[in-house]
Amino acid sequence: MSIVTIAPSHTKVQAPPKQLVSRDCGPDGCEIDWLASPRREADLDIANFTAFAMEQGWGDGLPLVPPTETRVRTFLSLNHRYPDEVIAHLPPMRAECTVEKIVINAVMAGAPPESLPLLIAAVEAVADPDFELYGMNATTASVAPAMFINGPIRHRLGIPFKHGCFGGAASSAAAIGRALRLIMRNVAGQVVGVTSQSTFGSPARISSLCVGEWEERSPWAPLAERRAGIKGDAVTTFGGMGTMNILDTTSQKPAEFLEMIGKSAAYAGTNGFSPAVPFCEVFVAINPICAEIIGKEMPDIEDVQAVLWRNASLPADWLEHLHRGQLEDQGRIRADGRVYLTPEPKDVVVMVCGGTGGLHAAVVHSFGTSLTQTRAIV
């Protein structure tokens, strides 16, 4: 049994014709083969195929689903995109990422066919020059693209946005996130120790972070609508450095909750305070219980961002003198003698998700030079 090659090929190899019909050659049509990837013979036993894929450099260490022609064609048949459509060129290799390559990696990851529009939108988002995917894929940092999902597609795909949404909830999110990571590995060319110099890496470099917003419990407009005016299905990609849990069992008032979150996010070693990083964003997830309390007093999300931003800062004289000196040379010490995690309040990205147990917030720090992107899922 043959499989479809995962890695991109500079020379498209035409396989024997299959029962696909194109009308471009006349009213009667003719048989063509839309798939351009070379075929490889492989054992379709999961364990044996995974071992084979690891030898080829296609795997991430977890079991892989063999991307047979049947699986790839079935995946494509449930969507309305041509397999040879180029979605983006992905760094560091500047490789051509077609719909076909996205599908092959999604099949291997175990992602459902219904996730293809989300994956295409996510690839488009991370390929935006302002997302700075080249630096993200090559850096010494532990960054990986996170995906935050809005719209009814959360329900159709079962993207978690309640309890355990950052990990632990049984859903398709891990497979969808893994598909994006395999694309980074097999198409973009992110190879640990070669094109990627990440010192420690991160679990998110296996399965990414794919989380929905609990829009129905948020007192504010959905994230995609606030960021890009997109109502309905959308994905927001964020260059995340891992998750930070914040426990607050004492606060009673909105400003107190936000003060605890902001001050917890402001630790000296995060990229946002580094002289090597000119700017930064930060993602804050607020659980629905706290969001309801905060929203009653602060119905405008800009007020929430302002309080978080003000508290996510450090006194400059608290920093080590060489560190402080470089920030001062860059003009990053404000008139109040403080250094702020992000340049402005708008750079604090806020979303409502998580369980109803309350007590916790989550922060995802940014890689730095990567600017958050939002795309409609169509």
C-alpha positions in Angstrom: 0.0 0.0 0.0 1.3 3.4 -0.8 1.3 6.7 1.1 1.6 10.3 0.1 4.9 11.9 0.8 4.7 14.4 3.6 7.6 16.8 2.8 7.2 19.3 0.0 8.8 18.5 -3.3 10.4 21.0 -5.7 9.4 18.7 -8.6 5.8 17.7 -8.7 5.5 14.0 -9.7 2.4 13.0 -11.5 0.9 9.7 -10.3 -1.1 7.3 -12.4 -4.5 8.8 -13.3 -7.3 8.3 -10.8 -11.0 8.6 -11.2 -11.2 12.4 -11.0 -12.8 14.3 -13.8 -11.9 17.8 -15.0 -14.1 19.8 -17.5 -11.1 21.9 -18.6 -10.4 19.6 -21.5 -13.9 19.7 -23.0 -17.5 19.0 -22.2 -17.0 15.3 -21.8 -14.2 15.8 -19.3 -11.1 13.7 -18.7 -9.5 11.8 -15.9 -6.8 13.6 -14.0 -4.9 13.2 -10.7 -5.1 16.3 -8.5 -2.5 15.0 -6.0 1.1 16.1 -6.8 3.0 14.5 -4.0 5.2 11.4 -4.7 4.1 8.1 -3.4 6.1 5.9 -1.0 5.6 2.3 -0.1 5.1 1.8 3.6 3.7 -0.7 6.1 0.3 0.7 7.3 0.5 -0.8 10.7 0.4 2.3 13.0 3.5 1.3 15.0 5.5 0.3 11.9 4.5 3.4 10.0 5.4 5.6 12.9 8.8 4.1 13.1 9.2 4.5 9.3 8.1 8.2 9.5 10.5 8.9 12.3 13.3 7.5 10.2 12.2 9.8 7.4 12.2 12.8 9.7 8.4 13.3 9.4 7.4 12.4 13.0 7.1 14.1 16.4 7.5 10.9 18.5 3.8 10.2 18.8 1.9 7.6 16.8 1.0 8.8 13.3 -1.9 7.9 11.0 -0.6 6.7 7.6 -1.6 9.3 5.0 -2.9 6.8 2.4 -4.3 8.1 -0.9 -7.8 7.1 0.3 -7.5 9.1 3.5 -6.0 12.1 1.8 -8.7 12.0 -1.0 -11.5 11.5 1.6 -10.2 14.5 3.6 -10.2 16.6 0.4 -13.6 15.4 -0.8 -15.3 16.8 2.3 -13.9 20.2 1.6 -14.0 22.5 -1.4 -10.4 23.5 -2.0 -8.1 22.4 -4.8 -5.2 20.4 -3.4 -2.6 22.3 -5.5 -3.7 25.7 -4.1 -0.8 27.5 -2.5 -1.8 28.9 0.9 1.6 30.3 1.9 5.3 30.0 1.8 6.5 29.1 5.2 9.9 29.9 6.8 12.6 29.0 7.6 12.8 27.1 4.3 10.3 29.3 2.5 8.5 26.1 1.4 5.4 26.1 -0.6 2.5 25.1 1.6 -0.4 23.8 -0.5 -3.8 22.5 0.6 -2.5 19.0 -0.2 0.4 19.3 2.2 -1.9 20.7 4.9 -4.2 17.7 4.4 -1.4 15.1 4.5 -0.1 16.4 7.8 -3.6 16.7 9.2 -4.3 13.1 8.4 -1.1 12.0 10.1 -2.0 14.1 13.2 -5.4 12.5 13.4 -7.3 15.8 12.8 -10.9 15.5 11.5 -11.6 16.6 7.9 -13.9 19.3 9.1 -10.9 21.1 10.6 -9.3 21.9 7.2 -10.8 25.5 7.0 -9.5 26.2 10.4 -6.0 24.9 9.5 -5.9 26.9 6.3 -6.8 30.1 8.2 -4.2 29.3 10.8 -1.5 28.8 8.2 -2.5 32.1 6.5 -2.3 33.8 9.9 1.1 32.5 10.9 2.5 33.2 7.4 1.7 37.0 7.8 5.1 38.8 7.9 4.1 40.6 11.1 3.7 37.2 12.8 7.5 36.8 12.3 7.3 33.0 11.8 11.0 32.9 10.6 12.2 34.1 14.0 9.7 32.0 15.9 10.7 28.8 14.1 14.5 29.4 14.4 14.8 31.1 17.8 16.4 29.8 21.0 13.1 30.5 22.8 10.4 28.0 23.6 7.7 29.7 21.5 5.0 28.0 19.4 1.9 29.4 17.7 -1.2 29.2 19.7 -4.7 29.2 18.2 -7.7 30.9 19.8 -11.0 30.1 18.2 -14.2 32.1 17.8 -17.6 31.3 16.3 -19.9 28.3 15.9 -17.0 26.2 14.6 -16.0 25.8 18.3 -19.1 23.6 18.7 -18.8 21.8 15.3 -15.2 20.8 16.0 -15.5 20.4 19.7 -12.8 22.9 20.5 -12.7 23.2 24.3 -13.4 26.5 26.0 -14.7 25.4 29.4 -13.0 23.2 32.1 -9.5 22.0 31.1 -9.5 24.0 27.9 -5.7 24.5 27.9 -5.1 20.8 28.3 -6.9 17.7 29.6 -10.3 18.1 27.9 -10.9 15.2 25.5 -11.4 16.9 22.1 -10.1 17.2 18.6 -8.1 20.3 19.6 -4.9 18.4 20.4 -4.9 16.7 16.9 -5.7 20.0 15.2 -2.9 21.7 17.0 -0.6 18.8 16.3 -1.4 19.2 12.6 -0.2 22.7 12.6 3.0 21.6 14.4 3.6 18.9 11.8 3.2 21.5 9.1 5.9 23.6 10.8 8.1 20.5 11.0 7.5 18.9 7.6 6.7 21.9 5.3 8.3 24.9 7.0 11.4 22.9 7.8 11.6 23.5 11.6 14.1 20.8 12.7 15.3 20.8 16.3 19.0 21.5 16.6 19.3 22.4 12.9 16.9 25.1 11.8 15.4 25.5 15.3 17.8 26.4 18.1 15.2 26.3 20.9 17.1 25.8 24.1 14.4 23.8 26.0 11.4 23.6 23.6 7.9 23.2 24.9 5.0 20.7 25.0 3.2 23.2 22.7 5.8 22.3 20.0 4.0 18.9 19.8 0.3 19.8 20.0 0.3 23.6 20.0 -2.5 25.3 22.0 -5.9 25.3 20.4 -8.6 26.9 22.6 -12.0 28.4 22.1 -13.4 31.5 23.7 -16.5 31.0 25.9 -18.3 33.7 24.1 -21.6 32.9 25.7 -20.2 33.7 29.1 -18.2 36.7 28.2 -19.4 40.3 29.1 -17.3 41.6 26.1 -17.4 41.1 22.4 -15.6 38.0 21.0 -11.9 38.3 20.6 -11.9 38.2 16.8 -14.6 40.8 16.6 -12.7 43.1 18.9 -9.4 42.6 17.0 -10.5 42.4 13.4 -14.2 43.1 13.2 -14.8 39.4 12.3 -18.2 38.0 13.4 -18.5 34.3 13.4 -15.8 31.7 12.7 -12.3 33.0 13.2 -8.8 32.0 14.5 -6.4 34.3 16.3 -2.8 33.1 16.3 -0.4 34.2 19.1 3.3 33.4 19.5 3.1 31.9 22.9 5.9 31.0 25.3 3.9 28.6 27.5 1.1 28.9 30.0 1.3 30.5 33.5 -1.4 29.7 36.0 -2.4 32.5 38.5 -4.2 31.6 41.7 -6.2 34.3 43.5 -8.3 33.1 46.5 -8.6 36.5 48.2 -9.6 39.2 45.7 -13.2 40.5 45.9 -13.4 43.4 43.5 -12.6 43.7 39.8 -9.6 45.9 40.2 -8.2 43.5 42.7 -8.5 40.5 40.4 -6.8 42.4 37.6 -4.1 43.7 39.9 -3.2 40.1 40.8 -3.1 39.0 37.2 -1.1 42.0 36.0 1.5 41.8 38.8 1.9 38.0 38.3 2.5 38.4 34.6 5.3 40.9 35.3 8.4 38.8 36.0 11.8 40.0 35.0 12.8 37.0 32.9 9.9 37.1 30.4 10.8 38.3 26.9 8.8 41.5 27.3 11.3 42.9 29.8 14.4 41.8 27.8 16.5 44.5 26.1 16.9 42.1 23.2 13.2 42.3 22.5 11.9 45.7 21.3 8.2 45.0 22.0 5.9 42.4 23.3 2.3 41.3 23.7 0.7 39.2 26.4 -2.4 37.0 26.4 -4.7 36.8 29.4 -7.4 34.3 29.9 -10.1 35.2 32.5 -12.4 32.5 33.7 -16.2 33.2 33.3 -16.9 33.7 37.0 -14.3 36.5 37.3 -15.2 37.9 33.9 -18.8 38.3 35.1 -17.7 40.2 38.2 -15.2 42.4 36.2 -17.7 43.0 33.4 -20.3 44.6 35.6 -17.9 47.3 36.7 -15.9 47.4 33.5 -18.2 46.8 30.5 -15.5 48.3 28.1 -12.7 45.8 27.5 -10.3 48.8 27.1 -10.7 49.5 30.8 -9.8 46.0 31.6 -6.7 46.1 29.4 -5.6 49.4 31.0 -5.7 48.0 34.5 -3.9 44.9 33.5 -1.2 46.9 31.6 -0.7 49.3 34.5 0.0 46.4 36.9 2.1 44.4 34.5 5.1 46.6 35.1 8.3 46.6 37.2 10.2 49.4 39.0 13.4 50.0 37.0 15.6 50.2 40.0 14.5 46.6 40.9 16.3 45.2 37.9 19.9 44.2 37.7 22.0 47.2 36.7 23.2 46.0 33.3 19.7 45.0 32.4 18.4 48.4 33.6 21.1 50.3 31.8 20.2 48.7 28.4 16.5 49.4 28.9 17.3 53.0 29.8 19.4 53.4 26.7 16.4 52.2 24.7 14.1 54.7 26.3 11.9 52.0 27.8 11.9 53.4 31.4 8.9 55.6 31.7 8.6 58.9 33.5 7.2 57.0 36.5 10.4 55.0 36.8 8.7 51.8 35.6 9.2 49.4 32.7 6.0 48.0 31.2 5.5 44.5 29.9 3.9 45.7 26.7 4.1 49.1 24.9 0.4 49.9 25.3 -2.7 48.6 26.9 -4.0 47.4 23.5 -1.2 44.9 23.5 -2.8 43.0 26.3 -4.9 40.3 24.6 -7.9 39.3 26.8 -10.2 36.3 26.3 -12.8 34.6 28.4 -12.5 30.8 28.8 -12.0 28.1 31.5 -14.1 26.3 34.0 -16.6 27.7 36.5 -14.6 26.9 39.5 -13.1 30.4 39.4 -10.0 31.2 41.4 -7.6 31.0 38.5 -6.5 33.0 35.5 -4.0 32.1 32.8 -1.3 34.1 31.1 0.6 33.2 27.9 3.6 35.4 27.4 4.7 36.4 23.9 7.8 35.6 22.0 8.1 39.4 21.5 8.5 40.4 17.9 5.5 38.3 16.8 2.3 40.3 16.3 -1.0 38.5 16.9 -3.0 37.8 13.8 -6.7 37.1 13.3 -8.3 35.5 10.2 -11.8 34.5 9.2 -12.4 30.8 8.8 -14.1 30.3 5.5 
